[in-house]
C-alpha cells in the first residue's frame, strides 16, 4: 500500500532509485511509537539493509523505546533530507520519506551481528575499526540491543 498526496501529487517521489538514494544517504530517522494511546518519538541513527527492506538500530536493553516497542511494534518513521529554507520565497527545499512498519527487538545472535554490520557499513567510513574495538566478542552483543524496522509502506515527498 502506498499513500498518495491529495494536496500536491506533483511532489510525490515515486522513483525507486531516488527513494533508495534517500535511504542510503540518510543517517537519522525519527520514529513515532504508541502504547495505550500515549505517543513517544525518538530520533536514532540507522543502517539500511536494501536486501531485506529494513532499517537496523542499536540501543540499550532498557528505556522508553524498549517499553513502547514491547507494547506495540507498529511504528511510523521519517527520514528528511533538508535543503534549507528558501529566502524571499517562503518555501523550503527538502525530500522526505515516511515509513510504516514493524519494529522488533532482534534476539537471534546471527541477526544481531548482521544488523550491526549493516549499521556500521552505513554510518562509518572505516567500520572495521569499530568492529575491532567494540564488537570483538560474541559477549559484546549481549550487552546491547539491536532493533529492526521492516518497511511495510513507504511514501516520498519533495519540496522546491
Buried (B, 14 or more C-beta within 10 A) or exposed (E): EEEEEEEEEEBBBEEEEBBEBBBEEBEEBEBBBBBEEEEBBBEBEBBBBEEBBBBBBBBEEEEEBBEBBEEBBEBBBBBBBEEEEEEEEEEEBBBBBBBBBBBBBBEEEEBBBBBBBBBBEBBEEEBEEBBEEEBEEEEBBEEBBBBBBBBEEBBBBBEE
